[in-house]
């Protein structure tokens, strides 16, 4: 069995201080594997984003450990965490977080620039990444000239241009309509087919379940359930009564097999 | 090319009003510093203009003389003692002092007399635009600068006035020999200089020493010091420094000018710091995103410093343009603002330093930024 791309082991995270302190994560263990799109679902305040932040090396656990690229993040300082992020993680955010004053191409190239890669090859990689998300023709457009779906696809191009081993997406479809949400999830599912790369999507939206290889349910800071492949969607079918999702998942399950 | 410059410039130009405020702050500050330092340089030059134009390798002067305008006198026999020293080729007496110029139409104006031997290379008027040096030998002959015509009630060669009851006649006119004290210089012969200032015939203010070809200036100076008591023997450079130091720091004028320059720097730093801080605050979300996608803090600092440097370069170019206008406008005044290549370079470096220092507050702000905030914005 291959080593997980990123792994949280018995992670506890306390947020806030004094009387306002809350235990956001209560001993969570989760491994993100290559070639897999994992969906992390749960109600608001359940600890999804905190777990995503810890897996993405933005936060450090209060207790427990995280291994990224085979390396423990224990005792690692902010600069080293930033290095781990730029070497191993690509982020996709709910509200895109594109730079409004930069073109789509420059927004994508920024992820390479922060790695110190400003060579001519960086420009070629940027073009490739935009082509993957189907926006090669919008390379010189500014974010405000793009639709929400296009902006999120630019953000995905930015997340993957550096060839990270983990792509972590926080509610990537929450600001999009159904059609654009599907397009974005299709892209993420495609990205997850690469066995050297794992994709973790935090979401509320049950419509995107059909894209998941694995669904992890988190409630009140603890993982309460985990389903894989067809089981994942069947459970959802039971929960949501969504036949369309069930059909898609059956197909998807077949691919996984 | 790295995106740092592009990101920095677009952050800056995105909010044009704030960018204009930043540049105005830099321009205001640097023009103020330019004027203060330019005046400092100009003042340093004009206070030594007589020393710079005197034909002397060494100056013999009364002990403790602070500046060229110091009216203490030496006995003429010092000159003969000096001439007896090996290596001294010439020791030309010069007298200086204040006198009253009686204007023909009535009234008086203070003048500064410079009397020197016309037959020797002493301290003679330069930049003659009318008349001649030889004409100063004519009884009552004096040379004045044309910028003082109105003050002295004359209009050119041939006009006359009166000093200490003696009739003087303008025989030569100079251009650009202006005094920082605003008291006009009046050049004349040594004897008449003594008469006009009331200095006795056996006294002089300075002896300007010319060293024989091949003689060592330092050993001649040592010889003069050893044989002449109660005098200072200075090279032209030393006397220039002493005079400049007296006027700039002995009077406090230099401190005032430097303090003005410092104030300009502080004002500029505060203005640029305030606008950079506010710009950074507006772009915190972007900086948090940069941090989230793995940029090092150094990368973010570079963006902010780049913003500061762009403001500095644009501000400096505008300030330098205004500075050149000020230089041109004051060129013919008693106290011109002087710009030299070195001062220009110093001002440019000061501008860069000021803007980089201004970036510190903004840098401290982004250093504290938590990348997790991207999930909540």
Contacts between the chains, C-beta under 8 A, distances in Angstrom:
chain1	res1	chain2	res2	distance
A	49	B	375	5.1
A	52	B	375	7.7
A	53	B	372	5.1
A	53	B	375	6.8
A	56	B	292	8.0
A	58	B	292	6.3
A	58	B	371	4.8
A	58	B	372	5.0
A	59	B	372	5.8
A	78	B	297	7.6
A	79	B	296	6.0
A	79	B	297	6.6
A	82	B	291	6.6
A	82	B	294	5.2
A	82	B	295	6.6
A	82	B	296	5.7
A	82	B	297	7.5
A	82	B	371	7.8
A	83	B	294	7.0
A	83	B	296	7.3
A	84	B	294	7.8
A	85	B	292	7.2
A	85	B	293	6.9
A	85	B	294	3.7
A	85	B	371	7.9
A	86	B	293	6.8
A	86	B	294	2.5
A	86	B	295	7.0
A	87	B	294	7.3
A	89	B	294	7.0
A	90	B	293	7.8
A	91	B	292	5.7
A	91	B	293	6.1
A	91	B	374	7.7
A	93	B	289	7.7
A	93	B	292	7.9
A	93	B	374	5.8
A	93	B	375	7.1
A	94	B	375	7.7
A	95	B	377	7.0
A	97	B	285	7.1
A	97	B	286	7.8
A	97	B	289	4.3
A	97	B	292	7.6
A	97	B	374	5.7
A	97	B	377	7.7
A	99	B	7	6.9
A	99	B	286	5.6
A	99	B	289	7.5
A	100	B	14	7.8
A	101	B	7	7.4
A	101	B	10	3.5
A	101	B	11	6.6
A	101	B	14	5.3
A	102	B	3	7.3
A	102	B	6	6.9
A	102	B	7	6.7
A	102	B	10	6.7
A	106	B	3	6.0
A	106	B	6	6.5
A	109	B	3	6.3
A	110	B	3	5.6
A	110	B	7	7.6
A	110	B	290	7.5
A	110	B	293	7.2
A	111	B	293	5.5
A	111	B	294	7.8
A	113	B	2	5.9
A	113	B	3	4.4
A	113	B	4	7.4
A	113	B	299	8.0
A	114	B	290	6.5
A	114	B	293	6.1
A	114	B	294	5.7
A	114	B	295	3.7
A	114	B	296	7.4
A	114	B	299	5.5
A	115	B	294	7.2
A	118	B	1	6.7
A	118	B	2	4.7
A	118	B	3	7.2
A	158	B	293	7.1
A	170	B	375	5.7
